[in-house]
């Protein structure tokens, strides 16, 4: 459904058939403006119906307050809209957020607390907008045209400025009571580790995210040595093993600047940890692999959010007239 300012507020009920792009894979015909809101950068790009990213731009995430940060985002989006024709806007944003995606409070973006991102963006552009968690967006994108195509049960996660996840179980994207299911960054991997914004200690995000690695080593994550890369992969593998054992997930797809930048040592260490801790018959073949969409994953995922929300809105309209 669409609210008074054009923001699509119905959360997409994604259903995957054989891992294909839900019920709408063959029906995507629209070009969408995709937006990725992260703690380090804001990115936007036009995504074609086949999942390819065309014109795109990015700027650092910055602003002294909520309005300044939004103006930075609007300045990124508006030139793309002036040059391209799109049907709507899909936004992947760090969480947590309200159940309908209307109010966002990203832990790594302190300027926005209960910020009406969808409403502001719809007002500014005149286009319908759908907002959801960025890692859930990645899960949709990887199921559409990435490393999870053909799979009905998998975890997609981001290891970057923050750590988050999106879960597809029995062919459905999980939302949870408030829409924030999948926050694997708050699985504890070091009980006596650093304090986390969630109130616990030793959450995965406090030891494996880019800022956490820089605090620990005194250097940017991009300059991490082999030992740090492997240790980070091992910690991610530890958290992932908990999810695999709990939910019978055979595939984990990982994106984000830390994971993809750390490369083979990270993924080897993560798989080794997974192999050690997933010894049950139904978990021992679980795999952890790099995301198939690479750097385009966040934008393709944001576009996937739009397509699912649009399809659900259309279905609700049809049902309402029957």
C-alpha positions, 0 to 999 in steps of 0.5 A: 500500500502507499501512504499519503506522501507516496512511501510504500509502507507494506513490507515485502513478503518475499517468496522464493520458488527454487531460489528465483526472484520470488514470484516476480522474477520474470515480471520485472519490467521497471527501472528503479532508483536504488539507494544504499545508506551506510555508515561510511557512504551513501550510494545511489544508482539506476538498476535495470530490470535484469539487475544491472546497475547503470548510472550511479554516484556516491558520497561520504556519509556526513552531516552535523544533524539529521537534516544535513545528512538528508540533504546530502542524500537528496543531493546524490539522488536528484541528479540521477533522477533528472537524467533517468526515468524510474518508477520508484525508489528502493532503499537499503539502510542500516537498522534498526527501524520501525516495522514498516520501514518508515522510521530508521535509527541506524546504530552507525548513523547517530544523526538519524533517530526515528528519522522518517526517511521514506516520507522525506524522500518521497516528499522530495522526489514525488516518487513512491519509496520502500525502505528496509534493512540493507542486509535483508536487501542483500538477501533479496538481491543475491536470491534474484541474480547473485550467489544464492540463486536456486536456494530456498534457505540461506543467510546473506550478511554484510561485514563492513562498517557494521555487521548485519544479516538477512535470512531466507528460510523455506523460501521466505524472507524473515522479518521478525516482529519489528522487521529487524530479523537477521541482526547477526552482528549482535551474536556474542562471539567474545563474552568478555569483549568490547561493549556494544551499543545493544547493551551486551559485550563481545558482539560480532560487530564489536570485533569484526566490523571495519571500525572495530578492526581499526580500534583494535589495530590502530590501522584502517581495515584495508591495511589489516595483516594476514593474522587479522584477516583470518581472525576476523573470518574465524569470528564470523564463522563462529557467529554463522555456525550458531545460525546454521545450527539453529535454522538448518541453513546450508548456505551463507553469502557474505558481502561488505568491504571488510569481507570482500576486501579480506578475500581468501584468508577471511573466507578460508578461516570462516569455512574452517570454523564452520566445519568445526562447529557444524558437525550434525548431519544436516549442517556439516555441508554448510558453505560460506561464500563471497556474495555474487554481486560484488560491489553492486550488491547493495544497490541491486538489493535495494532495487529488489526491495522495491520490486517485491514491495510493488508486487505485494502492493499489486496483489493486495489491490487485486485481492481487495477487488475480488 
